[in-house]
Amino acid sequence: MGTPAFAAVALKALVDAGHEIVAVYSQPPRPKGRGMETQKSPVHALAEELGIAVRTPVTLKTADEAAAFAALNADVAVVAAYGLILPKAILDAPRHGCLNIHASLLPRWRGAAPIQRAIMAGDKTTGVTIMQMEEGLDTGPMLMKGTLTNYADMNAGALHDLLAEIGSALIVQVLDELGDLKPVPQPADGVTYAAKIAKEECRIDWRRSAAELDRHIRGLSPAPGAFTELNGERLTILAADIAASSGAPGTVLDERLTIACGDGALRPTLVKRAGKRAMRAEEMLRGFAVPKGTTL
């Protein structure tokens, strides 16, 4: 039960490990992209490629959906970034319940955006938790964790891919050892919530320090992207280097687009103008000069 690429990695690992997938559940196809063409989710597309039946209900809260799920007679449900709430009837249907692959070290960063929040908060350690699901939001007892410490310069996209691989390996191991594992309750201390990223939260506040904004930019890259406004036009900054400069926050300090922050400065290296492709900052500057002294 999953929707995005993170979950597709787990599905492929389960198939490769020889597990019988009786059904795949994913979010329904939806319009996406500039042309707003209807697209299947990464999990949906992979399942069809593998010849596995796909179900795309808009809710699991009806009696008919609960009955259809129970009729699968599944041993276990593996859930990863599915996007629908699982009611008690669904959670209780498989013989071993529902196991969630969550991209944080619980109880830190329960919720929708754990990868982005870990980077933005400057966490030194993150990882993946395999959890026995219950009705609360990521509150269930833990079966296994995989820890990651070497990711200081990664953006959310790179960290996502690495955690997807860790999570897929963990869930295969958990299923191999399921009868021997003892669920461990989550501690009451250290609980934090990874709220969904709000659109306005992506706006860069140049009054913050360069170190904070570096994490902010990496945490939102490649999507949805941290942005600022330049001469009334939105400019998304996808990567930047911390620079040893200073000035009034939001002021362009040189011809290389070094921008003063509340403490220190940032020099964008990968940018995207509205309606344009992502490009190196020096490439943009060749056709779109940003003079020293410009205020963002």
N, C-alpha and C positions, 0 to 999 in steps of 0.2 A: 504494500500500500504506500504509494509515493507518487510524486509529480515531477520535480525538477531533476537536473543532471546529477545532483548529489545522490538522489535515490536510485537513479539508473545504474550508477556504479555498483551499488549494493545488489541490485537485481541481477546484473551480469555475474557478480561473484557467487551468488547463490546458485545460479544455473551451472556455472563452471564447477562448483563443488559437488554437483550431482543431486541437489535437492529437487524434489518434484513440486513445481509451482502450479497449484491447482487453479489459481486465478490471479490477475493483477488488477488492483483498483487504482485509479488515477483521476485527477481533475478532468472535467470535460474539455474537449477542444474549444479554444477561444480565439477571437480575432487578435492578431499581434502584428507589430511592425508598421512601417509607414503605409503599406497597402492595406493594413487591417485584414489580412487574409486569415481564415480560420486555420489554426495549427494545432496538432496533437502535442501533448507534453512529451518531454524526452523519455519518460518511463513508458508512456503509451506507445510511442514509436518503436522503442526497443522491444517491448513485449510482442508487438505484432511481427517484428522481424524474427523473433525467436519462436513464433507460432503459439504464443500463450494467449488465452482468452482475456480480454480487457473489459472491465466494467467501469463506467464513469457516472455514477449517481451524483446528483446535486446535493443530496443529503443522505445520511445513514440513520436518521431518526424515525423513519417509518417502520411499521410492523412488517411490511412486505420486504423491505431491504434487510431487516434483521433476519427474517426467515430465509431469504436467499443466501445470506452470508453463512448462516448456521448450516444450511444444506450442503455447503462445501465440505463439511466434516474435516476441517483442517486441523493439523496438529498444532500449528502456531501461525500467528500473523506477524510479519516483519513490517514495521512502519517507519518511514523516513520522509520527513517534510511532505506529508500527504496534503495537508491543507483543509481537512474536514475534521470536525469533532467526532470522536468515537464514543457513542453512548454505551451504557453499561451492558446492554444486550450484545453489542459487538465485542466489547472487551472480554466478555465471559464465554464467548462461543468456542474459540479454539481450545483444545485440550490443555495447552500450555500458555494460554492467554496471548496477549499482544506485546511484542517487544519493540521498543523504539530505539532508533539510532539517532542520538542527539549530539550535535556538534559543539559541546562544551563539557567541562568537568563539573558536573552537577554537584551541589545545588547552585553553583554560579552560572548565571545566564540561562535561566529558564526562559522559554518563550521563543519568539519568531526570528530574531536576528542575532544569534549568539556569536557568529563569526565576525560580523561587523563590530559588535559591541566590544568584543575582546580586543580587537586592534585599536579601536577608538579610545578605550580606557587605558591602553598601554600595558595590558596584562603580560607578564613575563612567561606565563605558562597557560596552555590551553589543551584541548584534546577532544576526545569523543567518549561518551558514556552510553552503554547499552543498558536500558532501563525496562523494568516490568511496568507496563502502563496501568494506570488507574484513572479515576475520573478527574483528578486534579490536573492542573497545568504543569506537566513535567515534574510531578511530585513523587512518582513511584519509586520503589526500591531498586537499587543498582545491582547489576550482574557482573559488569566488567568495565574497565576504563583503559583507554590508551592515551598517554600523555605526550605532549609536544612542547619543546622549549625553544628550538632553533627556528624562529620565524620573524625575527625582529624587523626585517626590511620588507616583508611580504605585504602585498595588498590583499583585499578580501577575495579576489578571484583566485590568486595563487594558493592562499590558505584554504579556501573552499576545496580545491582540487586535492590538496594533500590530506585534509581531514576526511574527504570522501573515500580515499584509498584506505586510510586507517580504519574508518568505520566499517567498510566492506570486509576487511580482514577480521575485524573483531566479531562481527555478527556471525561469520562462518565458524569462528572458534567457539562462540557461545552456543551455537546450535550443536556443535560436536560434543560439548560438555554439559548440555542443559540439565541432565538428570543429576549432576554432581554439584552444580553451582548453588550457593545459598544467597538469596537476595539480601542486600544490605540496605537498611533504611537510610534515606538521606538525612544528614545532620541538620539541625535547626539553625545552626550558625552558618553564615556565609551565603545566605540566599540572596540572589539578585535576579532582576528580570530584564531580559533583552527585548525591549519593546520594538515593534515594527518601525522601520525608518520612515519618518514623516518627511514630506516634500520640503517643507520650509527648513527642516534640520540640515538639509544639504547646502544651504547658503553659507558661504565662508564669512566668518566674523574676524576681520583682520586685527581686531584688538586682542585676540588670543595669541599665545606664544607660538613661535615657529614650530617648536616640538609638538605642541598640541595639534596644530593645523596639519603637520605632517601625518600624524596618526589619523586625523579626521579625513584627509584626502585618501590615504591608503585604505581606510575602513570603508570608503564609499566607492572605491574603484574595482572593477570597471563600471559598475552600475549600482545605484542610479547616478553617481558622480557628484562630487562637490563642485559648486559653481560660485562665481562672482559675476559682477556686471562691469563691463568695460564700454564706456561711451554709449550706455543704454542697451548694449548687446550682451546676452548671456555668454559667458566663457566658462566652460567646464574644465577643471584642472584634474587630470587623471594621475599625474605623478609629479613630484617636485623634490628638489634637494634643499636642505637647510644651508643657508648662506651666512657668512660672518659679516653682516651689515646691519644697519639700524636706521630708523627714520620714523616719520609719522605713519601710523598704521594705515595700510592700504595704498601707500604711495609707491610708484615705480621708481626705483633708485638708480637704474642704469639702462643701457640699451639692450641688455640681455634679459629683461623682464624680471629682474630681482625685485621682490615686493616686500616692503617693510611690514612687520607684524608687531604685536604688542611687546614682544620681546624677541629680538633677532629678526631674521628675514627668510623668505622662501624664494627659490628660483624654479618656476615651473619647467618641467622637462617634456611632458606630454599633455597636450591640450586639445580641446575640441570646441570650435565655434558653433553657434546655433546653425543647424542644417548642413554642417560640414562633417567630414570624416575626422577621426582623431589623427593628430600629427605631432611631430616633434616641435617644440616651441620655436627653435631657430628657423624651421621651415615656415611656420606661421608668420614670424616676424619679417621674413623676406618680402612678403606681399601684404603685410598688415602691420605697419609700424606702430609701436606704442612708445611715444617719447618719454624720456626721463621727466619725472614730475607729474605724470598722469596719476589721477586718483581713482582707485577701484572702489 
